[in-house]
Amino acid sequence: MSADLKAELLAEAKGLGFDACAITRPDAIPEAPARLAAFLEAGRHGQMGWMAERVAWRGDPSTLWPAARSIIMLAESYTPDYNPLDLLKARDRGVISAYALGRDYHDVVKKRLKRLGRWLMDRAGGEIKVFVDTAPVMEKPLAAAAGLGWQGKHTNLLSRELGNWFFLGAIFTTLELPPDTTATENCGTCRACLDICPTDAFPAPFQLDARRCISYLTIEHHGPVPLDLREKMGNRIYGCDDCLAVCPWNKFAQEAREVKYTAREGLPAPDLAELAALDDAGFRARFSGSPIKRIGRNRFIRNVLYAIGNSGAPRLRVAARALCDDADPTVAEAARWAVARLSTTAASATGAPVRPRS
């Protein structure tokens, strides 16, 4: 690839809405297999059984598509126009991760990747495959190898130019493209992301135990959440942005350009009582086209009930009590837990004895 063609690729990527573009090779992350194996051996993937599948593909991109010679990594900002940490103070309202407030990024980013890939094939030939967090591809290590940024102590990707509010996408191509320089780690002595985590999900800097991560617990974890973690979830009902929001590098974050990532009506801090009243049809209608839809009504309402239990708002007992006999046993158990928590809160405020629900 000539310097002119690479410049054209970068310009085309920017024109399509990407904020950064860099190139690496399929064999650029030789340390990945061992790190992945250690993560899985420690059981830190929790119920995400898919991480233990196709380990060879996930750890070595060159085995995923042997014909690929280069990987184009792209970043697209979704920086929120508010501080997510401020929403945690409104305990009677739910908090949804900033990335999930608008349209599903998988669809938005993938369409851009396909358009850029078609442009590249028309311009220089070759074949392509595109990936957006839906295949055994380790996007963050590849992006770091390409120079888009480095994996911070919270394990997410950080950039001097973009902060850490951005999605990643990958274009595998059979073209031989000159790789960019790998980024260097620039976290220094900062521990902000580690210290703010409410569940202590980081056993050490640059390590994550997903089983304690609120994003995992609210999205990937099936069934009841362990009792010792529920209170720590606060009013977070889908994902968690704490470690991202506190990062000092966000002073360089770029404003999101894609209007499809704009929060839909009623978000980012919806009323918990309103959400608790959603049946399956109502949930699907409310979150159509949103990444939230994929976890289903029952898991979402489970999260809402934990938030209700943590709210300290007696008015929400009615909403929780209505779900104590829900058809889904996990929802019903979460409702009873919430009612008990709020009853204890109310009793503490009045000095009245707590009576169990009959």
RATAWO-V282186 format. One line per field, one symbol per residue. ss: DSSP state (H for helix, E for strand, C for the rest). burial: 1 if it has 16 or more other ideal C-beta (glycine too) atoms within 10 Angstrom, else 0. Layout:
ss = ???
burial = ???
This chain:
ss = CCHHHHHHHHHHHHHHCCCEEEEECCCCCCCHHHHHHHHHHCCCCCCCHHHHCCHHHHHCHHHHCCCCCEEEEEEEECECCCCHHHHCCCCCECEECHHHCCCCHHHHHHHHHHHHHHHHHHHHCCCEEEECCCCCCCHHHHHHHHCCCEECCCCCEEECCCECCEEEEEEEECCCCCCCCCCCCCCCCCCHHHHHCCCCCCCCCCCCCHHHCHHHHHHCCCCCCCHHHHHHHCCEEECCCHHHHCCHHHHHCCECCCHHHCCCCCCCCCEHHHHHCCCHHHHHHHCCCCHHHHHHHHHHHHHHHHHHHHHCCHHHHHHHHCCCCCCCHHHHHHHHHHHHHHHHHHHHHHCCCCCCCC
burial = 1000000111011001111111111101100100010010000111010010000011111101100111111111111100010011001111111111111110011101101110110000010111110011111111111111111111111110011111111111101010110010001001011100111011000111111111111111100010001101111111111111111011001101010010110011110110110100001001100111101011111111111111101001101110110101011111111111111010000000000000
